[in-house]
Amino acid sequence: MDFEDDELEGLFGGEDLLSLLENVQNQQDLESAGSGAVSTAGSEKESTPETGAAVSSEQAFQKLMGSLSEDEVLLSAAVRDRERTGSLLSESTDDEIPGALPVEAGQKHSMDDYDKSLYGFAQLDEIKKGVERGLNVSYFDSVELNFRQMREIRIGLEQGLDVSFYSSHYYKDTQMREIRLGLMEKIDVGSYARLIYSLPDMQRKRQELLRKKFQRDPYSLEMNLTDKDTGITIYTADGLMSAWIRVGKDLPQNFSRKNLQNLLKIYGIEKGLLVDKIEADKLKPGDELEVARGEQSVQGEDGFYEYFVESPESEGPHVDENGNIDYSAEQNYSYVQPGQRVALYHPATHGSIGFTVTGLELLAVSGKNLPRLPLDKIRLLDDGVTYVSKKEGLAVLKNGILDIVEQLEFKEDVGYGVNVSYAGNIYVRASVLESAVLHAGGDIIVDGFVEGAILKAGGDIILRRGMNADGKGELEAGGGLIASFIENANIVVGGNIECGYILNSNVFSKGMVKTSGIKNMICGGRVVASNGIWTGVVGNKTQTKTDLEVGSFTEAKTRASEIYQRRKQLLAEMDKVQEGMMTVLRKIGALHGRTNPVYLKFQDVLEQQKAELAALDKTEDEVNEEIEVGGRLYITVETMAYENTKLMINGAVRILQQDIPKARFFARGKEIVYDHYAGV
């Protein structure tokens, strides 16, 4: 008889049901492994109290039987006999379970051997298919199995699978299917093909195993098989993201979409079906079409801030359609009023789970949200994403940090003789005239021209219309410099310089100097940049003396030499101190010498010398790194380097004796050489 879950629960008691199923499973494992084998359910062999030796499977079985109730014995005996004979026969009685046929090795069945009164039509049909196809029907020719269970076993045999994993009638057909699909997918079904697992448990465990295999190699799970009933070949492609069929023979006239859908489900194709678009009743031999399509997972995007602030750090000057750099664009550069929007947060998005045609979920990761911006100078609106300024000032974005800086603003020209010092930013909406002096703890921004004035900023200097200082003006910035042009000026900056052109000026930059735009040149004066120079033209046809220098190799080499000399001197002094310590020990003895005041003085001096030597080692590493970096610096000239231009790179010097077009100059030892600049 067939026991449903609730019937078993009533027979053996709800609390003991799982224990019983575990015992039954253990015995199945013991019997399938053979005499003396270790049960796969219990990881260790059982030992007798008397000898400690491993017991045989028969002894283990007898012990199990002694622990079961009478009803449990009958149930376990049936399972045991099924495993031994391939049919539900009990060796303890002479009575056969109705409908079961014992099979000797090599013996074939005939349909006449089956009692038609004991089997349903659907059961007999499954047996008939097995007999006609030469299958070992002893795996499923029992009335204990319904036709769906029979079908699962038959299909497994047709596909060459080891159906012994699930041929017990205690498995429901849906559980059998999970095990059969796992065998088709070549995963470890032994980890879940156990009576103690419910269908949801089996589905979950199979999904876990599939996901691991899919992550290693999605294409290892592809299938290509032919259904014996319909002659339809089912195969997958693109790593289980697509499923196709190929019709091999005429189908029944009443073959429908529902039939096709059921067929696909039998072989595990059940997600992303396209069956509704297929006229199943019109399929003919040779037809090949896609029947299912998976969906890739979509990973979530991280949240990000959109800033409504122009920033010299994030964007360069505007370049018009003619290639001319317009530094006068955006006249209201970063200036905000109370309540003005300064930032908008775009929240992280959730990932979208994908799936394969076999129903395997493709996991997705949701994006990460960023923390809120500090609200000391800005305010977050009720929508939770819009930030507005609390006060009037200059909106500055540096290193990803938004700040509203109070500033000193001049709406008119800063006239002759004006001398202003301000801790924040200075913003001049007009021009700065000759002899004016501006000191800012932050940035200096000038919308107009700058004449022979002195501008000093702790941050950046931005000159929208450029500077012609007539040899009198000075610019000094702790940060970088952006200007439309520079003429006849003296400039010292701690960062990069970017401008249209530089003419007759003395320029020193601890970063890189780059010119661009229509004029794009450096002519006259001296330009020194620690990290390289990039320009269009150097000098001119009249051989105006122009000096370009990059790197700090000369200074670094001098420091390296000083370190070497000091190290040499220090090691000699340390030798003398150590010699003095040894002298004390020889005269006084090792026992008392180490506490002698003279020895201790020597020891103090030696410790100081060791500390200095360690500091020298650290400084030497830094200098060597600086020299190494300096060795990779270039002076790049996009168009022409004219004769009489003086180049200095890492201490090497070269005065050009001829015009050299499109060249990239660099140091090779004590020489300056060049290669052809092909553009970017």
C-alpha positions in Angstrom: 0.0 0.0 0.0 1.1 3.6 -0.5 1.7 5.7 2.6 1.2 9.4 2.3 3.1 11.7 4.8 0.1 12.1 7.1 -0.5 8.4 7.1 3.1 7.6 8.1 2.8 10.3 10.7 -0.2 8.6 12.2 1.4 5.2 12.1 4.7 6.0 13.7 4.0 9.2 15.5 4.9 12.7 14.4 7.9 13.1 16.6 9.5 9.8 15.5 8.8 10.1 11.7 12.1 11.7 10.8 14.0 9.3 13.0 12.3 6.4 11.2 13.1 7.7 7.8 16.7 8.3 8.8 16.9 4.6 9.9 15.3 3.4 6.7 17.8 5.6 4.7 20.7 4.3 6.7 19.7 0.7 6.0 19.3 1.5 2.2 22.8 2.9 2.2 24.2 -0.1 4.1 22.6 -2.6 1.7 23.6 -0.7 -1.5 27.2 -0.5 -0.3 27.4 -4.3 0.3 28.4 -6.4 3.3 30.9 -4.6 5.5 30.5 -1.2 3.8 30.2 2.0 5.7 26.8 3.7 5.6 26.7 7.0 3.8 24.2 8.3 6.3 26.4 7.6 9.3 30.0 8.7 8.7 31.6 6.2 11.1 31.6 2.4 11.4 29.8 0.9 14.3 31.8 -1.1 16.9 30.7 -3.9 19.2 31.2 -3.2 22.9 33.0 -6.5 23.3 35.7 -6.4 20.6 35.5 -2.8 19.2 35.7 -4.3 15.7 33.6 -3.0 12.9 30.4 -4.9 12.6 29.0 -6.2 9.3 26.1 -4.6 7.5 23.9 -7.6 8.6 24.8 -7.1 12.2 24.1 -3.4 11.9 20.7 -4.3 10.3 19.8 -6.7 13.1 20.6 -4.1 15.7 18.4 -1.6 13.8 15.6 -4.1 13.6 15.7 -4.7 17.3 15.1 -1.0 17.9 12.0 -0.7 15.7 8.4 -1.4 16.6 6.4 -4.2 14.8 5.0 -1.8 12.2 8.4 -0.3 11.6 9.9 -3.7 11.0 7.4 -4.5 8.2 8.1 -1.2 6.5 11.9 -1.6 6.7 11.7 -5.2 5.5 9.9 -4.2 2.4 12.5 -1.6 1.6 15.3 -4.0 2.3 13.8 -6.7 0.0 13.3 -4.1 -2.7 17.0 -3.2 -2.7 18.0 -6.9 -2.9 15.7 -8.2 -5.6 14.7 -5.2 -7.6 11.1 -5.9 -6.6 9.0 -5.7 -3.5 9.3 -9.3 -2.3 9.6 -10.3 1.3 12.0 -13.1 2.0 10.4 -13.7 5.3 7.2 -15.0 3.7 6.2 -17.0 0.7 3.6 -14.4 -0.4 4.6 -12.1 -3.3 3.5 -8.5 -3.3 0.9 -8.4 -6.1 2.3 -7.5 -9.6 6.0 -7.8 -8.8 8.2 -10.0 -11.0 11.5 -11.3 -9.8 14.1 -10.9 -12.5 17.1 -13.1 -13.0 20.2 -11.7 -14.7 19.6 -11.3 -18.4 15.9 -12.3 -18.2 13.5 -10.3 -20.4 9.9 -9.5 -19.7 6.8 -10.0 -21.8 3.6 -8.0 -21.3 1.8 -11.3 -21.0 3.6 -11.8 -17.7 1.7 -9.0 -16.0 -1.7 -9.3 -14.3 -3.8 -6.7 -16.0 -6.2 -6.6 -13.1 -3.5 -5.3 -10.7 -2.1 -2.5 -12.9 -3.8 0.6 -14.2 -3.7 1.4 -17.9 -1.1 4.2 -17.4 1.1 1.8 -15.4 1.0 -0.9 -18.1 1.8 1.7 -20.7 5.0 2.7 -18.9 5.9 -1.0 -18.5 5.2 -1.6 -22.2 7.5 1.3 -23.3 10.2 -0.1 -21.1 9.9 -3.6 -22.5 9.8 -2.4 -26.1 12.9 -0.3 -25.5 14.9 -3.1 -23.9 15.0 -1.4 -20.5 15.4 -3.2 -17.1 11.8 -2.8 -16.1 12.4 -4.5 -12.8 13.2 -1.0 -11.5 9.6 0.1 -12.0 7.3 -2.8 -12.7 5.7 -2.8 -9.2 2.1 -1.9 -8.4 3.6 0.0 -5.4 4.6 2.7 -8.0 2.1 5.0 -9.7 2.6 5.7 -13.4 4.3 9.1 -12.7 6.9 7.4 -10.5 7.3 4.7 -13.2 7.8 7.4 -15.9 10.5 9.1 -13.8 12.4 5.8 -13.5 11.8 4.9 -17.2 13.1 8.2 -18.4 16.2 7.9 -16.2 16.9 4.5 -17.7 16.5 5.9 -21.2 19.0 8.6 -20.5 21.5 6.1 -19.1 21.2 7.3 -15.5 21.7 5.4 -12.3 18.1 5.2 -11.2 18.9 3.2 -8.0 19.3 6.6 -6.4 15.5 7.2 -6.5 13.8 3.9 -7.5 12.2 3.4 -4.0 8.4 3.9 -4.0 8.7 5.9 -0.8 9.8 8.9 -3.0 7.0 10.9 -4.6 7.3 11.4 -8.3 8.3 15.1 -7.8 11.1 14.0 -5.5 12.2 11.5 -8.1 12.3 14.2 -10.7 14.6 16.4 -8.5 17.0 13.4 -8.2 16.8 12.5 -11.9 17.5 16.1 -13.0 20.5 16.2 -10.6 21.8 13.0 -12.2 21.4 14.6 -15.7 23.3 17.6 -14.5 26.1 15.5 -13.1 25.9 16.9 -9.6 26.3 15.1 -6.3 22.7 13.8 -5.8 23.9 11.6 -2.9 23.8 14.7 -0.7 20.0 15.1 -1.1 18.7 11.8 -2.4 17.5 10.7 1.0 14.1 9.9 2.3 14.4 12.3 5.2 14.4 15.3 2.8 11.1 16.8 1.7 10.6 18.1 -1.9 11.4 21.7 -0.9 14.6 20.5 0.8 15.7 18.6 -2.3 14.9 21.6 -4.5 17.0 23.9 -2.3 19.9 21.6 -2.1 19.9 21.0 -5.8 19.8 24.7 -6.5 22.8 25.2 -4.2 24.9 22.6 -6.0 23.8 23.9 -9.4 24.8 27.4 -8.6 28.3 26.4 -7.5 28.8 24.4 -10.7 27.3 27.2 -12.8 29.6 29.8 -11.3 32.6 27.6 -12.1 31.6 26.9 -15.7 28.0 27.7 -17.0 28.6 25.6 -20.2 29.3 22.5 -18.2 25.5 22.2 -17.5 24.4 22.3 -21.2 22.1 19.5 -22.2 21.5 17.7 -25.5 19.1 14.8 -25.4 16.3 13.2 -27.4 12.9 12.2 -25.9 12.1 8.6 -26.9 8.3 9.2 -26.9 8.2 12.1 -29.3 11.6 12.0 -31.1 12.1 15.6 -30.2 15.7 16.6 -29.4 16.0 19.2 -26.7 19.3 21.2 -26.3 20.5 24.3 -24.5 22.9 27.0 -25.5 24.7 30.1 -24.2 25.3 28.7 -20.8 21.6 27.6 -20.2 20.3 31.0 -21.3 18.5 29.5 -24.3 16.7 26.2 -25.0 15.9 24.8 -28.5 14.0 21.8 -29.9 14.6 19.9 -33.1 11.7 17.7 -34.4 12.9 14.3 -35.5 9.7 12.6 -36.6 6.0 13.1 -37.2 4.2 14.1 -34.1 0.6 13.1 -33.2 -2.1 15.2 -34.8 -3.3 16.3 -31.4 0.2 17.4 -30.2 -0.5 20.8 -28.5 1.4 23.6 -26.8 0.5 22.0 -23.5 2.1 18.7 -24.6 5.2 20.6 -25.6 5.3 22.5 -22.3 4.9 19.3 -20.3 7.7 17.7 -22.4 10.1 20.6 -21.6 9.2 20.4 -17.9 10.1 16.7 -17.8 13.6 17.6 -18.8 13.9 20.6 -16.6 13.1 23.5 -19.1 10.6 25.5 -17.2 11.6 29.2 -17.1 11.4 31.9 -19.8 9.2 29.6 -22.0 8.2 30.8 -25.5 5.7 28.1 -26.0 2.8 30.6 -26.4 4.4 31.8 -29.7 4.7 28.3 -31.1 2.1 26.5 -33.2 2.8 23.1 -31.8 0.2 21.3 -34.0 2.1 22.5 -37.1 5.5 21.2 -36.1 7.1 18.8 -38.7 10.3 16.8 -39.0 13.3 19.1 -39.4 11.8 22.1 -37.6 14.2 23.7 -35.2 13.2 26.6 -33.0 13.9 28.3 -29.7 11.5 27.4 -26.9 12.8 29.2 -23.9 15.1 32.1 -23.1 16.7 33.0 -19.8 17.4 36.4 -18.4 20.7 37.8 -17.2 20.9 39.3 -13.8 21.5 43.0 -13.5 23.8 44.2 -10.9 22.8 47.2 -8.9 24.6 50.5 -9.3 26.2 52.4 -6.3 24.7 55.7 -5.3 26.4 58.9 -6.3 26.2 62.6 -5.9 25.6 65.0 -8.8 27.1 68.4 -8.0 25.8 71.6 -9.5 29.2 73.3 -8.9 31.8 74.2 -11.5 35.2 73.1 -10.2 38.7 73.6 -11.6 39.6 70.2 -10.2 36.9 68.3 -12.1 36.7 70.3 -15.4 39.1 72.2 -17.5 38.4 75.4 -19.4 35.7 75.5 -22.1 37.0 74.8 -25.6 35.0 76.3 -28.4 34.3 74.7 -31.8 37.5 76.4 -33.3 39.7 74.8 -30.6 40.1 78.1 -28.8 40.1 78.0 -25.0 37.5 80.3 -23.5 38.4 81.0 -19.9 35.8 83.7 -19.6 32.9 81.2 -19.8 30.6 80.6 -16.8 30.9 84.1 -15.3 29.1 83.1 -12.1 31.7 80.5 -11.3 30.6 78.5 -8.3 28.8 81.4 -6.6 25.7 80.4 -4.8 22.9 82.1 -2.9 20.9 80.7 0.1 18.5 78.1 -1.0 20.3 77.4 -4.3 20.6 73.7 -5.2 24.2 72.5 -5.0 23.9 68.7 -5.0 21.5 65.9 -5.9 21.9 62.4 -4.6 21.1 59.5 -6.9 20.3 56.5 -4.6 21.8 53.1 -5.2 19.7 50.7 -7.4 18.7 47.2 -6.5 20.0 44.3 -8.5 17.6 42.3 -10.7 17.7 38.6 -10.2 18.1 36.6 -13.5 17.4 33.0 -14.3 18.4 30.2 -16.7 15.9 28.2 -18.8 16.3 25.5 -16.2 15.1 27.8 -13.4 18.4 28.4 -11.8 18.3 31.9 -10.2 21.2 34.2 -11.1 21.8 36.3 -8.1 22.5 40.0 -8.3 24.1 42.4 -5.9 22.4 45.7 -5.0 24.4 48.9 -5.1 25.8 50.6 -2.0 24.5 53.9 -0.8 26.8 56.8 0.2 26.6 58.6 3.5 24.8 61.9 3.7 26.8 65.1 3.1 27.7 67.2 6.2 24.9 69.6 6.9 26.8 72.4 8.6 26.7 74.7 5.5 24.1 73.0 3.3 20.6 71.8 4.0 18.8 68.5 2.9 15.3 69.0 1.5 12.3 66.9 2.5 12.7 64.7 -0.6 15.9 63.3 1.0 18.1 63.8 -2.1 18.3 67.5 -2.8 20.9 69.7 -1.0 20.8 73.5 -1.0 23.1 76.1 0.3 22.4 77.6 3.7 24.3 80.8 2.9 25.8 82.9 0.2 29.3 82.0 -0.8 31.6 80.1 -3.2 30.7 76.5 -3.7 33.9 74.5 -3.8 34.4 70.8 -4.6 37.8 69.4 -3.8 38.7 65.8 -3.2 35.1 64.9 -3.3 34.1 67.2 -0.5 31.6 70.0 -1.0 32.1 73.2 0.9 30.4 76.6 0.8 33.2 79.1 1.5 32.5 82.6 2.5 34.4 85.0 0.3 35.3 88.6 -0.2 33.7 89.8 -3.4 34.7 92.8 -5.6 32.1 93.8 -8.2 34.3 96.6 -9.6 37.9 96.8 -10.7 40.5 96.4 -7.9 42.3 99.7 -8.4 45.8 101.0 -8.1 47.4 100.6 -4.7 44.7 98.5 -3.1 46.2 96.0 -0.6 43.8 93.4 0.7 44.4 90.3 2.9 41.5 87.9 3.5 41.4 84.4 5.2 38.9 83.0 2.8 38.4 83.2 -1.0 38.6 86.5 -3.0 36.3 86.8 -6.0 36.9 89.7 -8.4 34.1 90.1 -10.9 36.0 92.8 -12.8 39.8 93.3 -13.3 42.8 93.7 -11.1 44.9 96.7 -12.0 48.6 97.5 -11.7 50.1 97.7 -8.2 47.1 96.1 -6.5 47.9 93.4 -3.9 45.5 90.5 -3.0 46.3 87.9 -0.4 43.8 85.0 0.1 43.9 82.1 2.5 41.7 80.2 -0.1 41.4 80.7 -3.8 41.5 83.9 -6.0 39.2 84.1 -8.9 39.3 87.0 -11.4 36.8 87.3 -14.2 38.6 90.2 -15.9 42.3 91.0 -16.8 45.1 91.1 -14.4 47.8 93.7 -14.9 51.1 94.2 -13.0 49.5 93.2 -9.7 50.6 90.8 -6.9 48.2 87.8 -6.3 49.0 85.3 -3.5 46.6 82.4 -2.7 46.7 79.5 -0.3 44.6 77.5 -2.8 44.2 78.0 -6.6 44.3 81.0 -8.8 41.9 81.2 -11.7 42.3 84.1 -14.3 39.5 84.0 -16.8 41.0 86.7 -19.1 44.7 86.1 -18.4 47.5 88.3 -17.1 50.0 90.8 -18.7 52.2 91.9 -15.8 54.6 94.1 -17.8 57.4 92.5 -15.8 56.0 93.8 -12.5 53.3 91.3 -11.6 53.6 88.2 -9.5 51.4 85.1 -9.0 51.9 82.7 -6.1 49.6 79.8 -5.3 49.7 76.9 -3.0 47.5 75.0 -5.4 47.3 75.2 -9.2 46.9 78.0 -11.8 44.4 78.3 -14.7 44.7 81.3 -16.9 43.8 82.3 -20.5 47.4 83.5 -21.0 50.4 84.6 -19.1 52.7 87.4 -20.3 55.7 89.1 -18.7 54.9 87.6 -15.2 56.7 85.9 -12.4 54.9 82.8 -11.2 55.4 80.2 -8.5 52.7 77.5 -7.9 52.5 74.3 -5.9 50.3 72.5 -8.4 49.8 72.3 -12.1 49.6 75.2 -14.5 47.2 75.1 -17.5 46.9 78.1 -19.8 46.6 79.1 -23.5 50.2 80.3 -23.8 53.2 81.6 -21.8 55.2 84.6 -23.1 58.4 86.1 -21.6 57.7 84.9 -18.1 59.5 83.1 -15.3 57.4 80.2 -14.2 58.0 77.6 -11.5 55.6 74.7 -10.9 55.9 71.7 -8.5 53.4 70.0 -10.8 53.1 70.0 -14.6 52.9 72.9 -17.1 50.6 72.5 -20.1 49.5 74.9 -22.8 46.7 74.4 -25.2 44.4 76.1 -27.6 45.0 78.2 -30.8 48.3 79.8 -29.7 49.6 76.9 -27.6 53.2 78.0 -27.1 55.9 78.9 -24.6 58.2 81.6 -25.9 60.9 83.6 -24.0 61.7 83.4 -20.3 62.1 80.3 -18.3 59.6 77.6 -17.4 60.5 75.0 -14.7 58.1 72.1 -13.8 58.8 69.2 -11.6 56.5 66.8 -13.4 57.0 67.7 -17.1 56.1 70.2 -19.7 53.6 69.8 -22.6 53.2 72.5 -25.2 52.6 73.1 -28.9 55.6 75.4 -29.8 58.8 76.3 -28.0 60.6 79.5 -28.9 60.1 81.1 -32.3 61.7 81.6 -35.7 63.8 84.6 -34.5 65.4 82.2 -32.0 64.1 84.0 -28.9 66.0 82.5 -25.9 63.6 80.1 -24.1 64.6 77.8 -21.3 62.6 74.7 -20.3 63.5 72.6 -17.3 61.8 69.5 -15.8 62.6 67.3 -12.9 64.5 67.9 -9.6 67.3 65.4 -10.3 70.1 68.0 -9.7 68.8 68.7 -6.2 68.1 65.0 -5.5 71.5 64.0 -6.7 73.1 66.6 -4.4 71.1 65.3 -1.5 72.0 61.7 -2.4 75.7 62.7 -2.4 75.4 64.4 1.0 73.7 61.3 2.4 76.5 59.1 1.1 79.2 61.3 2.7 77.4 61.5 6.0 76.8 57.7 6.1 80.5 57.1 5.5 81.4 59.5 8.2 78.9 58.1 10.6 80.0 54.5 10.1 83.6 55.5 10.9 82.5 57.3 14.1 80.5 54.2 15.1 83.5 52.0 14.7 85.5 54.3 17.1 82.7 54.2 19.7 82.5 50.4 19.5 86.3 50.2 19.8 86.1 52.4 22.9 83.4 50.1 24.5 85.6 47.0 23.8 88.6 48.8 25.4 86.6 49.4 28.6 85.5 45.7 28.7 89.1 44.5 28.3 90.5 46.7 31.1 87.7 46.2 33.6 86.2 42.9 32.6 83.0 41.9 31.0 81.1 41.5 34.3 81.7 45.0 35.7 82.6 46.8 32.5 79.0 46.9 31.2 77.9 49.0 34.3 81.0 51.3 34.1 80.0 55.0 33.6 82.4 55.3 30.7 81.0 52.3 29.0 77.4 53.6 29.4 78.3 56.9 27.9 79.8 55.1 24.9 76.6 53.1 24.7 74.3 56.2 24.7 76.3 57.7 21.9 76.1 54.4 19.9 72.3 54.4 20.2 72.1 57.9 18.9 74.3 57.0 16.0 72.1 54.0 15.2 69.0 56.2 15.2 70.7 58.7 12.8 71.7 55.8 10.5 68.1 54.6 10.4 66.9 58.1 9.5 69.5 58.3 6.8 68.3 55.0 5.3 64.8 56.3 5.2 65.8 59.6 3.6 68.0 57.8 1.1 65.0 55.6 0.0 62.9 58.7 -0.6 65.7 60.4 -2.6 66.2 57.4 -4.7 62.5 57.1 -5.4 62.5 60.8 -6.4 65.4 60.2 -8.8 63.7 57.2 -10.3 60.5 59.1 -10.9 62.4 62.0 -12.4 64.0 59.6 -14.8 60.6 59.1 -16.5 59.9 62.8 -17.2 59.4 64.4 -20.6 59.2 67.7 -22.4 56.6 67.1 -25.2 56.4 69.5 -28.1 53.4 68.9 -30.4 54.4 71.1 -33.3 57.9 72.7 -33.3 60.8 73.2 -31.0 62.9 76.0 -32.4 66.6 76.4 -32.5 68.3 78.1 -29.5 65.8 76.6 -27.1 67.6 75.3 -23.9 66.3 72.1 -22.4 67.2 70.7 -19.0 65.9 67.3 -17.9 67.1 65.7 -14.7 70.3 67.7 -14.7 71.1 66.9 -18.4 71.3 69.9 -20.7 70.8 70.4 -24.4 70.7 73.6 -26.5 68.9 72.9 -29.8 71.1 73.6 -32.8 68.2 73.2 -35.3 64.4 73.2 -35.4 62.9 69.9 -34.3 59.3 69.2 -35.2 56.9 67.0 -33.1 59.3 65.6 -30.5 59.3 64.2 -27.1 62.5 64.9 -25.2 63.8 62.9 -22.3 67.1 62.2 -20.5 69.3 59.2 -21.2 72.2 59.4 -18.8 73.8 62.8 -19.2 72.3 63.4 -22.7 68.9 64.6 -23.8 67.5 62.6 -26.7 64.1 62.6 -28.4 61.6 60.5 -30.3 58.9 61.3 -32.7 55.6 62.6 -31.1 52.8 61.0 -33.0 49.9 62.6 -31.1 47.3 61.0 -28.8 
